[in-house]
Amino acid sequence: MDYSIAIGINNYDSDKFASLKCAENDATTFFNIMNNHFNLNESNNILLLGEKASKNIIDQNIAQILSLINSDSRVFFFFAGHGERLYQDPCLSCYDSKYGCTNNPDSWLNVRDLIGKFSEKNVNTIFFLDSCCSTISFSPIPRGIGKTGINNEKYICVFSAADSNQNAYEDCFVGHGKWSQYLFKALQGEPGALTNGKLTNNSLQNYLRNNLDEGQRPFVWGKNSGEFVIKDFSEVHKKVSIRNIYFGTIDADNEIKEDRDLFIENYFDLNDVSKKLMESPNIQFVTGRKGTGKTYIGKYMEVKYKGNVHYLSIENFDYKAFVALSTKGEGYLPYVSIWKYFILANLLMRLNGEHSNNKANALLKELYGREASMNQILNKKFKKGVSIKNKELMELLKLDLAKEDENFVIADLIQCFLYTVEDIEVENQILVLDGLDEKINENRNYELIMNALIWAIKELNDYMFNKNKTIKCVAFFRTDVFAMVQGANTAKISNGSRVNLTWVNESDDKTKYPLYKFINLRYQNCLNKMGDTGKYNDLLEILPSTIIQGNTKVNTWEWMLDFTTYKPRDIVIFLRECINRCTDETQSITEGIIWEAQDAYSKYLIAELENELYGFINENIIKSLFNELHLMGKKWNSYDVVKGIINKCANKNNISLKNNEEVNNVILKLYEVGVIGIKIPNEHEHWSYRRTIRIEDYLEKSEFKVHRGLWKGLSIW
């Protein structure tokens, strides 16, 4: 049986030790790798962090391991923390070590002494030491180490993060020691660390050396009889190639058709939005940029909560028929009742399917003959009104029989629907309206119509709540559309009644973003689906750790985010383009593959952002802009340069932008969707998809830059 002990200490009992940031995370990661990839368990895998890593506790746990091991055992020892030298011997600090190794050597762990203890047991032992001063200070490597010497045929190998005269550093951006992050990749089967699919002592050291510079030179010492295998990954690597990784599509319907169970498993409940929609009567609106997953949420809820959530896309909504039903009136008010009628009719048809009763059956049959489509509900006959000839229905609805020969107009039908819905015994019913922005500004009254929808939903939901009915309607809006249609009154409505989808947070570590958790969940589920439980468990492990940008190396995940607009759809598309360029033999996404994927992704992004601009900027100007933006190049440009390009595009299409305000509106929209970023004087650069700020007051004093993800598609070199 193998054994492992992992020790990590960030803060010490003595304030003379400098605090560390990543040591405990390193030890925890090593502990998890031993569990997941080396098949250790709680009985033979020990984790000691912080104050639990005192000298006494460490000694006790080492003694326990020594009492259990036999000649067939292997022992893995990992340490992350401060190190020091004592008479040329590397020493490791404990939580309660006295500052200055020579002052109280017994409060430290002497590595030479540790080696001697395991040597006496005649077991294979591997030390991984991420600390300063963790290397024996003389060479060649002696065959006998420790007070008792290594006198067995087993190997004892010490991997040290730095040479004897060097410091070991942390990389707080990735949350690990500079050396440990590569050690962890290797222990999980990183292809570059393997020889013929096997991780050996030699292949591991070569990999560690190749990934660190001379400022921190990994070292290996101890005693062995040649090359030995740490772990054989050959079978795992045969099982799954990177080319078979499936991140999903950008279409929820297609994913459901392909694999319903995987669709459910892949769902990432951003900020518990689906839970909030089911449990809170207050949440009535979900907003988010195009591509942030609104439709995915609606489809997930429909599948997950079948019979409770009813998804209705109005992508092909007949606005002309809708407007034709309205009566005369000012502003949005004539449309409120039409929306109430539309919502209630659709809600009743869906509730009746699951919870049929005589009243509902009779009413629907009387009005529509059979189940009506979304647009058939908007039949113009309902404007003049319809007569209800069914006396039994009149009685069921408790309507005045004297009105039998009269026409029931929209207002009357609303009351009939409300009375019928009230009579259906149901709980937790939600009608989801989606696709509201697909035909933005197709109708000149679009803003008023959407404003009326917000009011109608609010009033209907309040009515249901007051009747103690857990029934509501929820609408999914693009954030910019929702902002556009809101008047002063609707602004009050939306306060506290909506959730906005954003996939970033304030963390400096961008792997802590919900966006990373989303895509990593899909990656892990795909591996599990293919039966690969041992290859990798983190997306970062199949990506290069850094990518060259200009004259510097940057973190690959951060670079990838900045090449997109921080949306799930963007990440899925980009990674799919990478996978499409892999072969059956490809075992990781290389930097070369990433660069090859840029061209196709950039063309996708141009089309996506063009689409997002429609309805806000003249269509002809949009087309011209994407033909002229290359003039901005890769640099920051003044306001006058950007203004000149916009006016040029307008003039090409015989459109006059009369003043700076009209030009500024175009600039603001380009910034809002992510086409350009802004650098305000004396501030950092800003991109809307990271964190939207008010820039209106700074436009003429600021500089602007084209989004990096557009460069290839716009032929900016």
DOLUMVEX-970584 format. One record per residue (C-alpha): z, y negated, x negated. Coordinates in nm, 2 decimals. Example, Ala and Ser with C-alpha at 12.3 -4.5 7.8 and 13.67 -1.06 7.14 Angstrom:
       z       y       x
    0.78    0.45   -1.23
    0.71    0.11   -1.37
# end
This chain:
       z       y       x
    0.00    0.00    0.00
   -0.08   -0.35   -0.12
    0.17   -0.64   -0.11
    0.14   -1.01   -0.12
    0.36   -1.31   -0.17
    0.24   -1.67   -0.12
    0.45   -1.97   -0.22
    0.37   -2.33   -0.14
    0.59   -2.64   -0.18
    0.49   -3.00   -0.09
    0.83   -3.17   -0.11
    1.12   -3.08   -0.33
    1.50   -3.10   -0.31
    1.49   -3.34   -0.61
    1.32   -3.67   -0.55
    1.21   -3.67   -0.91
    0.92   -3.44   -0.82
    0.61   -3.61   -0.69
    0.53   -3.50   -0.34
    0.22   -3.29   -0.29
   -0.02   -3.29    0.02
   -0.19   -2.95    0.02
    0.03   -2.69   -0.15
    0.18   -2.55    0.17
   -0.16   -2.55    0.34
   -0.29   -2.36    0.04
   -0.02   -2.09    0.06
   -0.07   -2.06    0.44
   -0.44   -2.01    0.40
   -0.39   -1.75    0.13
   -0.14   -1.57    0.35
   -0.39   -1.57    0.64
   -0.67   -1.44    0.41
   -0.44   -1.15    0.31
   -0.39   -1.07    0.68
   -0.75   -1.11    0.79
   -0.95   -0.98    0.50
   -0.72   -0.76    0.30
   -0.56   -0.59    0.60
   -0.20   -0.68    0.51
    0.06   -0.72    0.78
    0.41   -0.89    0.83
    0.59   -0.60    0.65
    0.40   -0.64    0.32
    0.27   -1.00    0.33
    0.53   -1.28    0.26
    0.49   -1.65    0.31
    0.75   -1.90    0.16
    0.70   -2.27    0.23
    0.91   -2.58    0.14
    1.28   -2.52    0.14
    1.23   -2.15    0.22
    1.09   -2.13   -0.14
    1.42   -2.18   -0.32
    1.48   -1.99   -0.64
    1.73   -1.75   -0.47
    1.50   -1.67   -0.18
    1.19   -1.62   -0.40
    1.39   -1.38   -0.63
    1.51   -1.19   -0.33
    1.16   -1.14   -0.19
    1.02   -1.04   -0.53
    1.31   -0.79   -0.57
    1.22   -0.65   -0.23
    0.86   -0.60   -0.33
    0.96   -0.44   -0.66
    1.17   -0.19   -0.47
    0.89   -0.08   -0.24
    0.58   -0.07   -0.47
    0.45    0.24   -0.64
    0.18    0.32   -0.89
   -0.09    0.31   -0.62
    0.01   -0.03   -0.50
   -0.15   -0.37   -0.57
    0.04   -0.69   -0.57
   -0.11   -1.04   -0.51
    0.10   -1.34   -0.61
   -0.01   -1.69   -0.51
    0.17   -2.01   -0.60
    0.08   -2.38   -0.52
    0.32   -2.64   -0.65
    0.44   -2.81   -0.97
    0.43   -2.63   -1.30
    0.57   -2.70   -1.64
    0.60   -2.54   -1.98
    0.91   -2.39   -2.15
    0.86   -2.30   -2.51
    0.49   -2.23   -2.45
    0.56   -2.03   -2.14
    0.41   -2.14   -1.80
    0.69   -2.19   -1.55
    0.66   -2.25   -1.17
    0.89   -2.48   -0.98
    1.10   -2.36   -0.68
    1.21   -2.59   -0.40
    1.55   -2.64   -0.57
    1.44   -2.64   -0.93
    1.59   -2.90   -1.16
    1.35   -3.16   -1.28
    1.25   -3.09   -1.64
    1.21   -2.72   -1.71
    1.40   -2.73   -2.04
    1.71   -2.88   -1.87
    1.77   -2.58   -1.64
    1.52   -2.31   -1.71
    1.70   -2.06   -1.48
    1.60   -2.27   -1.17
    1.23   -2.21   -1.24
    1.01   -1.90   -1.23
    0.90   -1.80   -1.58
    0.55   -1.64   -1.54
    0.59   -1.43   -1.85
    0.91   -1.29   -1.71
    0.74   -1.22   -1.37
    0.46   -1.03   -1.55
    0.72   -0.82   -1.73
    0.89   -0.72   -1.41
    0.56   -0.59   -1.25
    0.45   -0.43   -1.58
    0.76   -0.21   -1.57
    0.66   -0.08   -1.23
    0.31    0.01   -1.36
    0.12   -0.15   -1.07
   -0.20   -0.35   -1.06
   -0.10   -0.72   -1.02
   -0.31   -1.04   -0.97
   -0.15   -1.38   -1.00
   -0.32   -1.69   -0.85
   -0.15   -2.00   -0.98
   -0.26   -2.34   -0.86
   -0.03   -2.56   -1.07
   -0.03   -2.76   -1.39
    0.07   -2.58   -1.71
    0.01   -2.24   -1.56
   -0.19   -2.10   -1.86
   -0.06   -1.93   -2.17
   -0.10   -2.17   -2.45
   -0.24   -1.95   -2.72
   -0.55   -1.73   -2.77
   -0.68   -1.47   -2.81
   -0.51   -1.33   -2.50
   -0.24   -1.10   -2.62
   -0.24   -0.73   -2.51
    0.14   -0.74   -2.47
    0.29   -1.01   -2.25
    0.65   -1.06   -2.14
    0.97   -0.96   -2.28
    0.90   -0.59   -2.22
    0.53   -0.62   -2.29
    0.24   -0.48   -2.09
    0.25   -0.12   -2.18
    0.07    0.05   -1.90
   -0.29    0.13   -1.81
   -0.29   -0.09   -1.50
   -0.43   -0.44   -1.50
   -0.23   -0.76   -1.48
   -0.45   -1.06   -1.44
   -0.35   -1.42   -1.41
   -0.60   -1.67   -1.26
   -0.48   -2.03   -1.35
   -0.62   -2.34   -1.19
   -0.63   -2.53   -1.52
   -0.62   -2.49   -1.89
   -0.28   -2.52   -2.07
   -0.33   -2.89   -2.15
   -0.48   -2.99   -1.81
   -0.35   -3.09   -1.47
   -0.44   -2.91   -1.15
   -0.56   -3.15   -0.88
   -0.56   -3.16   -0.50
   -0.86   -3.25   -0.28
   -0.70   -3.41    0.02
   -1.03   -3.46    0.19
   -1.07   -3.08    0.24
   -0.70   -3.02    0.25
   -0.67   -2.78   -0.04
   -0.63   -2.78   -0.42
   -0.96   -2.84   -0.60
   -0.93   -2.49   -0.74
   -0.78   -2.31   -0.44
   -1.06   -2.41   -0.20
   -1.31   -2.21   -0.41
   -1.06   -1.93   -0.46
   -1.03   -1.90   -0.08
   -1.41   -1.89   -0.03
   -1.44   -1.61   -0.29
   -1.16   -1.41   -0.13
   -1.35   -1.42    0.20
   -1.67   -1.30    0.05
   -1.86   -1.61   -0.05
   -2.20   -1.47   -0.18
   -2.20   -1.69   -0.49
   -1.87   -1.53   -0.60
   -1.99   -1.17   -0.57
   -2.17   -0.92   -0.80
   -2.37   -0.66   -0.60
   -2.16   -0.75   -0.30
   -1.83   -0.70   -0.48
   -1.57   -0.96   -0.59
   -1.45   -0.87   -0.94
   -1.23   -1.04   -1.18
   -1.53   -1.15   -1.39
   -1.74   -1.27   -1.09
   -1.44   -1.46   -0.95
   -1.37   -1.64   -1.27
   -1.74   -1.73   -1.32
   -1.75   -1.87   -0.97
   -1.44   -2.08   -1.02
   -1.57   -2.21   -1.35
   -1.90   -2.30   -1.21
   -1.75   -2.51   -0.92
   -1.50   -2.71   -1.12
   -1.58   -2.96   -1.40
   -1.43   -2.98   -1.75
   -1.16   -3.21   -1.63
   -1.00   -2.90   -1.46
   -1.11   -2.59   -1.64
   -1.00   -2.26   -1.47
   -0.85   -2.00   -1.70
   -0.78   -1.63   -1.68
   -0.54   -1.44   -1.89
   -0.33   -1.12   -1.89
   -0.43   -0.76   -1.97
   -0.69   -0.54   -1.83
   -0.92   -0.27   -1.95
   -1.24   -0.44   -1.84
   -1.39   -0.54   -1.51
   -1.22   -0.44   -1.19
   -1.29   -0.49   -0.82
   -1.07   -0.72   -0.62
   -1.26   -0.65   -0.29
   -1.58   -0.48   -0.19
   -1.78   -0.69    0.06
   -2.10   -0.50    0.03
   -2.08   -0.33    0.37
   -1.98   -0.65    0.54
   -2.28   -0.83    0.40
   -2.51   -0.56    0.50
   -2.39   -0.59    0.86
   -2.48   -0.95    0.94
   -2.74   -1.19    0.79
   -2.71   -1.56    0.85
   -3.04   -1.55    1.03
   -2.87   -1.37    1.31
   -2.61   -1.64    1.37
   -2.66   -1.78    1.72
   -2.51   -2.12    1.80
   -2.64   -2.14    2.15
   -2.89   -2.36    2.32
   -2.87   -2.71    2.46
   -2.92   -2.58    2.81
   -2.61   -2.44    3.00
   -2.83   -2.25    3.25
   -3.01   -2.07    2.97
   -2.69   -1.97    2.80
   -2.55   -1.84    3.13
   -2.86   -1.63    3.18
   -2.86   -1.50    2.82
   -2.49   -1.40    2.81
   -2.25   -1.51    3.08
   -1.94   -1.38    2.90
   -2.04   -1.55    2.58
   -2.10   -1.87    2.77
   -1.74   -1.86    2.90
   -1.60   -1.77    2.55
   -1.80   -2.05    2.39
   -1.66   -2.31    2.62
   -1.44   -2.56    2.43
   -1.22   -2.76    2.68
   -1.23   -3.10    2.52
   -0.90   -3.28    2.59
   -0.84   -3.02    2.87
   -1.09   -3.20    3.09
   -1.17   -2.90    3.31
   -0.80   -2.84    3.35
   -0.75   -3.20    3.45
   -1.03   -3.19    3.70
   -0.88   -2.88    3.87
   -0.52   -3.00    3.87
   -0.52   -3.37    3.90
   -0.63   -3.54    4.22
   -0.67   -3.87    4.03
   -0.95   -3.76    3.80
   -1.28   -3.83    3.99
   -1.52   -3.94    3.72
   -1.63   -3.79    3.39
   -1.82   -4.01    3.15
   -1.98   -3.94    2.82
   -2.29   -4.02    2.61
   -2.61   -3.82    2.66
   -2.56   -3.49    2.49
   -2.18   -3.49    2.49
   -2.15   -3.19    2.73
   -2.11   -3.32    3.08
   -2.34   -3.07    3.24
   -2.19   -2.79    3.03
   -1.85   -2.87    3.18
   -1.98   -2.87    3.53
   -2.17   -2.54    3.48
   -1.86   -2.38    3.31
   -1.63   -2.48    3.60
   -1.88   -2.34    3.85
   -1.89   -2.01    3.67
   -1.52   -1.99    3.57
   -1.39   -2.11    3.91
   -1.65   -1.95    4.14
   -1.58   -2.03    4.50
   -1.37   -2.34    4.40
   -1.62   -2.55    4.21
   -1.96   -2.63    4.35
   -2.20   -2.78    4.11
   -2.48   -3.00    4.25
   -2.75   -3.16    4.02
   -2.92   -3.45    4.18
   -3.17   -3.47    3.89
   -3.46   -3.46    4.15
   -3.28   -3.69    4.40
   -3.51   -3.87    4.64
   -3.40   -4.23    4.61
   -3.67   -4.36    4.84
   -3.55   -4.13    5.13
   -3.19   -4.23    5.05
   -3.27   -4.60    5.07
   -3.46   -4.55    5.39
   -3.15   -4.43    5.56
   -2.95   -4.74    5.49
   -2.89   -5.02    5.73
   -2.90   -5.39    5.66
   -2.62   -5.54    5.46
   -2.52   -5.72    5.14
   -2.50   -5.56    4.79
   -2.39   -5.19    4.77
   -2.22   -5.17    5.10
   -2.52   -5.03    5.31
   -2.53   -4.73    5.07
   -2.17   -4.63    5.09
   -2.19   -4.45    5.42
   -2.52   -4.27    5.32
   -2.34   -4.13    5.02
   -2.04   -4.02    5.23
   -2.28   -3.85    5.47
   -2.47   -3.68    5.17
   -2.15   -3.57    5.00
   -1.99   -3.43    5.31
   -2.30   -3.24    5.43
   -2.34   -3.07    5.09
   -1.97   -3.00    5.06
   -1.96   -2.85    5.41
   -2.25   -2.62    5.34
   -2.08   -2.49    5.03
   -1.74   -2.45    5.19
   -1.89   -2.28    5.49
   -2.06   -2.03    5.26
   -1.72   -1.92    5.13
   -1.49   -2.00    5.43
   -1.71   -1.97    5.74
   -1.58   -2.08    6.07
   -1.74   -2.13    6.41
   -1.72   -2.51    6.41
   -1.89   -2.54    6.07
   -2.16   -2.28    6.16
   -2.24   -2.45    6.48
   -2.26   -2.80    6.34
   -2.48   -2.71    6.04
   -2.72   -2.51    6.27
   -2.74   -2.80    6.51
   -2.82   -3.05    6.24
   -3.04   -2.86    6.00
   -3.15   -2.54    6.18
   -3.08   -2.35    5.86
   -2.94   -2.43    5.52
   -3.10   -2.75    5.41
   -3.20   -2.86    5.07
   -3.05   -3.16    4.90
   -3.34   -3.39    5.00
   -3.38   -3.24    5.35
   -3.03   -3.37    5.42
   -3.18   -3.72    5.37
   -3.44   -3.67    5.65
   -3.53   -4.01    5.80
   -3.45   -3.88    6.16
   -3.08   -3.93    6.09
   -3.13   -4.31    6.06
   -3.22   -4.33    6.43
   -2.96   -4.06    6.51
   -2.98   -3.71    6.64
   -2.86   -3.58    6.98
   -2.62   -3.29    7.00
   -2.71   -3.07    7.29
   -2.47   -2.79    7.22
   -2.18   -2.84    7.47
   -1.97   -2.58    7.30
   -2.01   -2.77    6.97
   -1.92   -3.09    7.15
   -1.60   -2.93    7.27
   -1.53   -2.78    6.92
   -1.57   -3.13    6.77
   -1.36   -3.28    7.05
   -1.64   -3.52    7.12
   -1.68   -3.71    7.45
   -1.91   -3.49    7.66
   -2.03   -3.81    7.81
   -2.21   -3.89    7.48
   -2.42   -3.57    7.51
   -2.74   -3.76    7.57
   -2.66   -4.02    7.30
   -2.78   -4.02    6.94
   -2.53   -3.95    6.67
   -2.60   -4.19    6.38
   -2.48   -4.16    6.02
   -2.13   -4.30    6.10
   -2.09   -4.05    6.38
   -2.19   -3.76    6.16
   -1.95   -3.86    5.89
   -1.67   -3.83    6.14
   -1.80   -3.49    6.26
   -1.81   -3.37    5.90
   -1.46   -3.50    5.82
   -1.32   -3.33    6.13
   -1.49   -3.00    6.04
   -1.39   -3.00    5.68
   -1.03   -3.07    5.78
   -1.03   -2.76    5.99
   -1.14   -2.53    5.71
   -0.84   -2.37    5.53
   -0.92   -2.41    5.17
   -0.75   -2.51    4.85
   -0.87   -2.67    4.52
   -1.23   -2.73    4.62
   -1.44   -2.96    4.40
   -1.80   -3.08    4.46
   -1.95   -3.19    4.12
   -2.24   -3.43    4.12
   -2.44   -3.44    3.80
   -2.78   -3.57    3.69
   -2.71   -3.92    3.81
   -2.89   -4.08    3.52
   -3.21   -3.87    3.51
   -3.40   -4.13    3.70
   -3.22   -4.44    3.59
   -3.38   -4.76    3.73
   -3.65   -4.56    3.90
   -3.54   -4.75    4.21
   -3.49   -5.13    4.19
   -3.16   -5.08    4.38
   -3.03   -4.81    4.13
   -2.73   -5.01    4.02
   -2.62   -5.08    4.37
   -2.68   -4.72    4.48
   -2.46   -4.59    4.19
   -2.20   -4.86    4.26
   -2.19   -4.74    4.62
   -2.15   -4.38    4.50
   -1.84   -4.47    4.30
   -1.69   -4.63    4.61
   -1.78   -4.35    4.84
   -1.62   -4.09    4.61
   -1.31   -4.30    4.59
   -1.27   -4.34    4.96
   -1.35   -3.98    5.05
   -1.11   -3.85    4.79
   -0.83   -4.08    4.91
   -0.90   -3.96    5.27
   -0.86   -3.60    5.17
   -0.55   -3.67    4.96
   -0.39   -3.84    5.26
   -0.47   -3.54    5.48
   -0.31   -3.31    5.22
   -0.64   -3.15    5.15
   -0.70   -3.04    4.79
   -1.07   -3.12    4.82
   -1.25   -3.38    4.62
   -1.58   -3.49    4.48
   -1.63   -3.56    4.11
   -1.93   -3.74    3.95
   -2.05   -3.71    3.59
   -2.20   -4.03    3.45
   -2.34   -4.14    3.12
   -2.10   -4.39    2.97
   -2.36   -4.66    2.95
   -2.47   -4.61    3.31
   -2.12   -4.61    3.44
   -2.05   -4.94    3.26
   -2.38   -5.09    3.39
   -2.31   -5.01    3.76
   -1.95   -5.12    3.77
   -1.87   -5.44    3.95
   -1.54   -5.61    3.94
   -1.41   -5.39    4.22
   -1.54   -5.06    4.07
   -1.37   -5.15    3.74
   -1.04   -5.13    3.92
   -1.14   -4.79    4.07
   -1.22   -4.63    3.74
   -0.89   -4.73    3.58
   -0.70   -4.40    3.55
   -0.95   -4.20    3.75
   -1.19   -4.10    3.48
   -1.20   -3.91    3.15
   -1.44   -4.01    2.88
   -1.58   -3.74    2.65
   -1.55   -3.82    2.28
   -1.58   -3.56    2.00
   -1.40   -3.76    1.73
   -1.05   -3.86    1.66
   -0.86   -4.07    1.41
   -0.81   -3.79    1.15
   -0.93   -3.85    0.80
   -1.01   -3.48    0.78
   -1.33   -3.45    0.99
   -1.28   -3.07    1.02
   -1.00   -3.17    1.25
   -1.25   -3.33    1.49
   -1.29   -3.15    1.83
   -1.66   -3.14    1.73
   -1.59   -2.91    1.44
   -1.36   -2.69    1.65
   -1.64   -2.67    1.91
   -1.91   -2.55    1.67
   -1.67   -2.32    1.47
   -1.56   -2.15    1.79
   -1.93   -2.07    1.86
   -1.97   -1.94    1.51
   -1.67   -1.71    1.53
   -1.76   -1.58    1.87
   -2.11   -1.49    1.75
   -1.97   -1.29    1.45
   -1.73   -1.11    1.68
   -2.02   -1.03    1.92
   -2.21   -0.88    1.64
   -1.92   -0.67    1.53
   -1.85   -0.87    1.21
   -1.48   -0.91    1.18
   -1.46   -0.95    0.80
   -1.74   -1.16    0.66
   -1.64   -1.52    0.73
   -1.41   -1.68    0.98
   -1.50   -2.05    0.92
   -1.83   -2.22    0.94
   -1.76   -2.41    0.62
   -1.78   -2.08    0.43
   -2.15   -2.05    0.49
   -2.22   -2.41    0.40
   -2.23   -2.56    0.05
   -1.91   -2.75   -0.01
   -2.10   -3.06   -0.12
   -2.45   -3.20   -0.09
   -2.62   -3.46   -0.32
   -2.66   -3.80   -0.16
   -2.82   -4.05   -0.39
   -2.64   -4.02   -0.72
   -2.32   -3.87   -0.58
   -2.19   -3.55   -0.42
   -2.05   -3.57   -0.07
   -1.88   -3.32    0.16
   -2.15   -3.13    0.34
   -1.98   -3.13    0.68
   -1.92   -3.51    0.66
   -2.28   -3.56    0.55
   -2.40   -3.35    0.84
   -2.20   -3.55    1.09
   -2.34   -3.88    0.95
   -2.69   -3.73    0.98
   -2.63   -3.68    1.36
   -2.46   -3.89    1.62
   -2.14   -3.69    1.65
   -2.24   -3.50    1.96
   -2.23   -3.12    2.03
   -2.60   -3.11    2.11
   -2.69   -3.28    1.78
   -2.48   -3.03    1.57
   -2.62   -2.73    1.76
   -2.98   -2.85    1.71
   -2.93   -2.92    1.34
   -2.77   -2.59    1.26
   -3.04   -2.40    1.46
   -3.30   -2.57    1.25
   -3.11   -2.45    0.94
   -3.09   -2.09    1.07
   -3.46   -2.09    1.15
   -3.53   -2.15    0.78
   -3.32   -1.85    0.67
   -3.45   -1.51    0.59
   -3.30   -1.17    0.67
   -3.16   -1.17    0.32
   -3.01   -1.52    0.34
   -2.63   -1.50    0.32
   -2.54   -1.87    0.33
   -2.70   -2.20    0.43
   -2.80   -2.36    0.10
   -2.85   -2.72    0.02
   -3.23   -2.66    0.00
   -3.23   -2.52    0.36
   -3.03   -2.82    0.48
   -3.29   -3.06    0.33
   -3.58   -2.86    0.48
   -3.41   -2.88    0.83
   -3.40   -3.26    0.82
   -3.76   -3.33    0.92
   -3.75   -3.13    1.24
   -3.41   -3.26    1.33
   -3.51   -3.62    1.27
   -3.81   -3.59    1.51
   -3.57   -3.44    1.77
   -3.33   -3.73    1.72
   -3.60   -4.00    1.77
   -3.70   -3.84    2.10
   -3.34   -3.81    2.21
   -3.26   -4.18    2.13
   -3.58   -4.30    2.29
   -3.49   -4.12    2.61
   -3.14   -4.27    2.60
   -3.29   -4.62    2.58
   -3.51   -4.58    2.89
   -3.38   -4.79    3.18
   -3.22   -5.04    2.95
   -3.51   -5.16    2.73
   -3.88   -5.20    2.84
   -4.05   -4.86    2.78
   -4.34   -5.02    2.58
   -4.10   -5.21    2.36
   -3.91   -4.88    2.29
   -4.23   -4.71    2.17
   -4.32   -5.00    1.95
   -3.97   -5.03    1.80
   -3.98   -4.67    1.67
   -4.32   -4.75    1.51
   -4.18   -5.06    1.34
   -3.82   -4.97    1.24
   -3.95   -4.83    0.91
   -3.98   -5.19    0.80
   -3.60   -5.20    0.77
   -3.60   -4.93    0.51
   -3.28   -4.77    0.40
   -3.10   -5.10    0.32
   -2.89   -5.34    0.52
   -3.10   -5.61    0.69
   -3.01   -5.95    0.82
   -3.01   -6.05    1.18
   -3.33   -6.25    1.13
   -3.52   -5.94    1.00
   -3.41   -5.73    1.31
   -3.49   -6.02    1.54
   -3.83   -6.05    1.39
   -3.91   -5.68    1.44
   -3.80   -5.69    1.80
   -4.00   -6.00    1.88
   -4.30   -5.84    1.71
   -4.27   -5.54    1.93
   -4.23   -5.76    2.24
   -4.54   -5.97    2.15
   -4.75   -5.66    2.10
   -4.68   -5.57    2.46
   -4.73   -5.92    2.60
   -4.36   -5.94    2.68
   -4.18   -6.27    2.61
   -3.81   -6.26    2.50
   -3.72   -6.61    2.60
   -3.41   -6.66    2.40
   -3.17   -6.50    2.15
   -2.96   -6.36    2.44
   -3.25   -6.13    2.54
   -3.31   -6.03    2.17
   -2.94   -5.97    2.13
   -2.93   -5.74    2.44
   -3.19   -5.52    2.27
   -2.99   -5.52    1.94
   -2.67   -5.43    2.13
   -2.84   -5.14    2.30
   -2.99   -5.01    1.98
   -2.64   -5.02    1.83
   -2.48   -4.86    2.14
   -2.70   -4.55    2.14
   -2.68   -4.52    1.76
   -3.02   -4.63    1.64
   -2.87   -4.89    1.41
   -2.53   -4.96    1.26
   -2.37   -5.29    1.19
   -2.18   -5.44    0.90
   -1.97   -5.73    1.01
   -1.88   -5.98    0.73
   -1.56   -5.87    0.54
   -1.55   -5.54    0.73
   -1.66   -5.19    0.68
   -1.99   -5.07    0.85
   -1.96   -4.96    1.21
   -2.15   -4.70    1.41
   -2.10   -4.67    1.78
   -2.07   -4.29    1.79
   -1.77   -4.31    1.56
   -1.58   -4.59    1.74
   -1.74   -4.85    1.96
   -1.63   -5.20    1.89
   -1.73   -5.54    2.05
   -1.99   -5.69    1.82
   -2.14   -5.95    2.05
   -1.97   -6.24    1.87
   -2.08   -6.13    1.52
   -2.45   -6.04    1.57
   -2.61   -6.34    1.40
   -2.37   -6.32    1.10
   -2.40   -5.95    1.04
   -2.63   -5.70    0.88
   -2.80   -5.39    1.03
   -2.92   -5.05    0.91
   -3.12   -4.77    1.05
   -2.94   -4.45    1.12
   -2.98   -4.20    0.84
   -3.09   -3.92    1.07
   -3.40   -4.12    1.17
   -3.53   -4.18    0.82
   -3.74   -3.87    0.78
   -3.89   -3.91    1.13
   -3.97   -4.28    1.07
   -4.12   -4.21    0.73
   -3.85   -4.42    0.55
   -3.84   -4.30    0.19
# end
